[in-house]
Amino acid sequence: MNTGSAKSVDSAAWRKLYTTALFEVDRTSRPDRIAHAEQAVALRVRELFHAAGDHIEEGEALDDAMYGLNALRNTEAA
């Protein structure tokens, strides 16, 4: 099903961006890494919303990833 998004993000892609953000050691690059991971996670959530089938496990992983990215962003601001 076409979700109307210009670019699709598969499970491996958002997970890689998430992991890259978590392990970024350069404090100047970290906010951009977090933002890219958040965008990929949000896009994947929208794709799964429109997809048929059972995606409970990936949905939970996406929720956890967004929570982790939010926590990481908040530690940057502190």
Summary of the structure (lengths in Angstrom):
residues: 78
radius of gyration: 13.1
end to end distance: 41.9
largest distance: 41.9
contacts: 192
relative contact order: 0.19
helix: 71%
strand: 0%
